[in-house]
C-alpha cells in the first residue's frame, strides 16, 4: 500500500456530532446493536474526559510519530485523531507539544493505540486523550504511514469520517452513514432508561421490570428458606 495523505474526506454533519456528544459511550454502543466498541484497554488520561467528533485516521508505525505531525496539518476543527499502528507498540508517541498543535488546529482529542506521555500537562490543558499506555519512552521521525485511510485501532476498523465518541467508559465508532439512525435509537433508549430508573428508585426490582423470573425458573433457580437449606446440607453431610 502506498503512503498517502487524503486531504478531504466526507465528515458527519456538525449538528449530528453535537447530538452524539450528549450521549454516553455505553448508550451508543447498545443503540447500534452492541457494535463499534474499541478494546477496553484504551483509557482516558484523566477522569471525566469526553469528546465527540469526526475520525481523522492515522496509520503509523511503532515508535515513530511522523504521521501524527502530518495529521496536525490535515485536521480540521471537530476532528478526533484516531491512530492505528502497523504492529503492537506502547511507546509515548503523543505528548504535550503535539497535543498543543492539535488543539490549535481544532482537534477534539486523540485516540491512540499506543502510548502517550506528558500526561499531567495534557490533563491541565484539558485535552482529551485515550491511549493504550502511558510511557515516557521517546519516538523517532523516520517512517512514512498514511492519513485518512481505513485503520484498525484497538481491534476495531475505523474509517475516515466515522463518528467517534469517547468518555470514561471507553471509545465507540459509528459509521457516518448510520449516525442519524443510531442517534434516534440512542434517544429512544435513554427515554426507556429514564422510566426504568424512576421505577428502580421507587423500589421495584429489575427482576420484575425486565420479566426475568420465568427465565430464572426455566434455568432451574430455586429459592429456599435458610432453615431448609441448613437441613438439606446436614442430610447431605455437607459442611
N, C-alpha and C positions, 0 to 999 in steps of 0.2 A: 504494500500500500504506500503510495507517495505521501510525503509530508506536505499537508495542505492547510491553508487558513481560509475558511469560508467566512467572508465578511458579513454578509447579510443573510439572515435566516428568518423565517416567519416566527413571530412571537405571539403568545396569547394576548388577548385584549387586556389592557391595564385594569379595567373595571372588574374583569373576572378574577385577575390576580389579587386585587384588593379584597374581593369577597372570599377568596381562598384563605387569605390571611386571618380571617375571623374564626376559622375552624381549627381544631386540633388535629395532629397527625393521625391519632387513633381513629377519629371520626371519619376522616377522608379515606384512610385505608379500608375501613369497614364499608364505607359507602360505595367504593368501587370493587366490591366483591373480594375483599381481603387480598388485594394485589398491590403492587407498587412499592412495597417497603424495601428500603436498603437495609443491609445487615445491621443488627443492633450494636455492633462494636463501634459504629460511628457515634461519638458522643460530643455534645456541645462543650466548649471550653469554659463556659460559665453558666450557672443556673439561671433559668428564665429566658435564655436566648430563644428568639423566634424569628423566622423570616419566611417570606413567600416571594417567588419571582420566576422569571423565565430562565431555563437552563442554558448557560453558555458552557459547552462541554470542552474539556481539555484532555487530550491523550498525551501523557508524559511518560518519562522513563525513570527507573529507580534512582534516587539521589540526584536528580537533575531537574532544576526548576526553570529551565529556559522558557518553556512554553507557558508558564504562568505569567512571565513578563510580557509575552506576546498577547496573552489573554487580556491583560490590562489595556493594551492598545485597542482591542476589538470590542470590549464590553461596552454596553450601553446602560443608561440608568434603568434600574429594575431587573437587571440580570443577577442570577446566582451562579457563581463559578463552580462547576462540577468537575472534579479532577479524577480521572481514572488512570491507572498505571498499566504499563505493559507486563509487569510482573510485580510480585508482592514486595512491599517496602514500607518502612516506618520512619525513615529519615525526616528531619524537620524541614520540609520543603516550602513551608509558608511561615513567614514571620511578620513582625510589626511593619517593616518597610513596605513589603508587598501589600499588606492589608491597607496601609495608608494610601498607596497608589490605587488600589481597587476602590476604596471609599471615594477618593477624589473623582473617579470615573463613573460613580453612581451605582456600583455593585452593591447588592443587598446582603452579601455574605458569601462564604466559601464552604463547599462540601468536598473534602479531600480524602481519598482512600490511601492515605499515607500519614506522615507525622506533621506536626506544626510545633513552633516554638514561640518565645516571647508572649507566652500566654497571659501573664499579668498585664503587659502593655496593651494587648489587643482587648482584654477584658475591660480595662479602663476606658478604652476607646468606645466600647460598646459595639464592637464589630463582631457579628456572629460567625462562628466557625464550628463546623463539625468535622472531627478528624478521627483517624484510626488510632493515633497515638500522640503523645507529647514527647518530643525528642529534641535535645539541643544539637544533635548531630547535623553538621552543615552539609550543603549540597554544592554541586558544580553547575556550570552553564556550558554544556558541550554537545548535547544531543538533541536533534530535532524531533518533534512529535507533530501533532495536528490540533487544529481548533475547529470546533463545530462539526465534529463527526460523531457517529454513534460510539459510545464508550460503555464499558462495564465498570460501574462504581459500586463497591461493596456488594457485589453479587447481583446487581440489577442493571438492566440495559437502560441507558438514558440517552434520549435523542435530543439534539439541539432544538430548543424551543419548547420542550416539555415544561409543564408547570412543576415547580418544586416547592414543597412545604416542609419546614423543619422546626422542631421545638424540643422540649425536654424528653419527649417520648421517642425521638428519632427523626428519620427523614423518609418522605414518601414522594414519589414521582407520579404525575398524571399526564397521559398523552394530551397534547394540545387539542386534538380533535374531539376528545372526550370530556374536556374540562367542564363545559356548561352542564352536561348531564350529571357528572359527578357532583357538582355543586348543588344541583337540585336534590339529588339523593342525600347529600350531607345535611341539607336543610331539613328534609323530612325526618332524617334520623335524629337530629337534635330536638325536633318537636316531640318525637316519641319519648326520647330520654328525659325531657323536661317533665312530662306527665308521669313517667315511671319514678323519677327522683322524688316527686311530691308524694307518691304512694309509699315509697320506701321510708321517707321521712315521717310519714304518718304511722309507721309501724307495720305495714304489710310486708310479707316475705316474698323474696324473689321466687321461692318455690311455688307460690300461688300465682303471682303476676305472670310468670312465664309458663305456667301449667306444667311444672316439672314432675309432679307427684306420680302421674300414671307411668311415666318413663322409668322413674326410680323403682316403682313396684315391679315393672316388667323386667328390670335388670336384676331384681332379687334383693333389693334393700329391705331389711326387716327392722322395725323398731321394737325394742323390748324394755321393760322396766328394769331398774337396777337390781332389785332382789332376784328377779327371774334370771338375769344374766349371771349373777353370782352362783345361783343354784345350778345352772347349766354347766358352768365351769367346774364346780365341785364334782358333779356327776361324771364329767369327762376327765377328771383328775388333772385339770389344767390349773396352774398356779394363778 
